[in-house]
Amino acid sequence: MQPWQYDEHIQVGTDYAAVQEAEAYDQRMGSVRDVAAEAERIAAALGLTRESEVWEIGAGTGECALALAPRCRQVWAADISPAMLAVAKRKAAERNIRNIRFGDGGFLAGFAPPDPVHAIVSQLALHHLPDFWKFRALQRLAAFLRPGGRLFLRDVVFPGGLDDYDRHLADFVGNLAAKGGEKMAAATARHIRDEYSTFDWVLEGMLERCGLRVTDRASDGFLTFFLAEK
Ligand SMILES: C[S@@+](CC[C@H](N)C(=O)[O-])C[C@H]1O[C@@H](n2cnc3c(N)ncnc32)[C@H](O)[C@@H]1O
């Protein structure tokens, strides 16, 4: 390994390697997200069929992979947290879903499909890498897509062009406290302070420079998704 290689197994901000965090994750997300509706939208955006092979990175407790699996042939679900993967594997066994392979892998290295895939998904995870390493990650993802393959990338991204970022962040965190509780608001404040979310225009530029054409994009607060095609 090169001496400058980023160690992506070090959790930045929230410690998703902690068993307690992994066990509480689904309940915490359930108060602010509709994961079934998310998976529906992702499957449609990616144009998944029964023949599709999908790689999810930063799969966490596996809700998206588990929802996509019945719609495609094979899902590879990678994460760097053994605790999150353990929850995901347990749910796959409980739900009798057999076409997901889970493995210890990150954006930069580790568990990945054996051959290029039709579709790649990543949600709320790329911000764990600083920008240089985000780009390196997107280069790797692009190389793992078949020609015409699609990437659905959703993450906490800062909007460009605001005059008063502190006011927007205060509104955002305040609304979250009302909806998801103080713990969620504190985790979000920590995210903004300690993690590596970047600007929407930086991420879009990175995608384009990796040879991916952005075909759709939408923002909801600080969450932005990009649909990109190789
Ligand atoms: C906020 S959770 C998101 C989980 C899931 N994608 C979701 O939408 O609920 C972030 C996940 O990214 C994982 N993660 C952090 N850095 C990573 C990296 N470099 N490569 C892959 N996964 C990473 C964490 O272990 C954690 O499971």
The ligand as an SDF file (V2000), in Angstrom:
LIG
                    3D

 27 29  0  0  0  0  0  0  0  0999 V2000
  -25.1280    6.8980    7.0090 C   0  0  0  0  0  0  0  0  0  0  0  0
  -24.7450    5.2240    6.7290 S   0  0  0  0  0  0  0  0  0  0  0  0
  -25.6760    4.9340    5.2330 C   0  0  0  0  0  0  0  0  0  0  0  0
  -26.1190    3.5110    5.1080 C   0  0  0  0  0  0  0  0  0  0  0  0
  -27.0960    3.2540    3.9630 C   0  0  0  0  0  0  0  0  0  0  0  0
  -26.4690    3.4770    2.6680 N   0  0  0  0  0  0  0  0  0  0  0  0
  -28.3260    4.0990    4.0860 C   0  0  0  0  0  0  0  0  0  0  0  0
  -28.6660    4.8190    3.1400 O   0  0  0  0  0  0  0  0  0  0  0  0
  -28.9900    4.0270    5.1120 O   0  0  0  0  0  0  0  0  0  0  0  0
  -23.0870    5.3300    6.1160 C   0  0  0  0  0  0  0  0  0  0  0  0
  -22.4650    3.9720    5.8450 C   0  0  0  0  0  0  0  0  0  0  0  0
  -21.2810    4.1720    5.0650 O   0  0  0  0  0  0  0  0  0  0  0  0
  -20.2890    3.2910    5.5490 C   0  0  0  0  0  0  0  0  0  0  0  0
  -18.9870    3.8120    5.1230 N   0  0  0  0  0  0  0  0  0  0  0  0
  -18.2300    4.7850    5.6630 C   0  0  0  0  0  0  0  0  0  0  0  0
  -17.1110    4.9800    4.9480 N   0  0  0  0  0  0  0  0  0  0  0  0
  -17.1500    4.0890    3.9240 C   0  0  0  0  0  0  0  0  0  0  0  0
  -16.2690    3.7650    2.8460 C   0  0  0  0  0  0  0  0  0  0  0  0
  -15.1400    4.4170    2.6580 N   0  0  0  0  0  0  0  0  0  0  0  0
  -16.6550    2.8040    1.9950 N   0  0  0  0  0  0  0  0  0  0  0  0
  -17.8250    2.1380    2.1540 C   0  0  0  0  0  0  0  0  0  0  0  0
  -18.6920    2.3920    3.1530 N   0  0  0  0  0  0  0  0  0  0  0  0
  -18.3540    3.3490    4.0240 C   0  0  0  0  0  0  0  0  0  0  0  0
  -20.5210    3.2500    7.0510 C   0  0  0  0  0  0  0  0  0  0  0  0
  -19.9050    2.1160    7.6470 O   0  0  0  0  0  0  0  0  0  0  0  0
  -22.0260    3.2240    7.1070 C   0  0  0  0  0  0  0  0  0  0  0  0
  -22.5340    1.9110    7.0810 O   0  0  0  0  0  0  0  0  0  0  0  0
  1  2  1  0
  2  3  1  0
  2 10  1  0
  3  4  1  0
  4  5  1  0
  5  6  1  0
  5  7  1  0
  7  8  2  0
  7  9  1  0
 10 11  1  0
 11 12  1  0
 11 26  1  0
 12 13  1  0
 13 14  1  0
 13 24  1  0
 14 15  1  0
 14 23  1  0
 15 16  2  0
 16 17  1  0
 17 18  1  0
 17 23  2  0
 18 19  1  0
 18 20  2  0
 20 21  1  0
 21 22  2  0
 22 23  1  0
 24 25  1  0
 24 26  1  0
 26 27  1  0
M  CHG  2   2   1   9  -1
M  END
$$$$
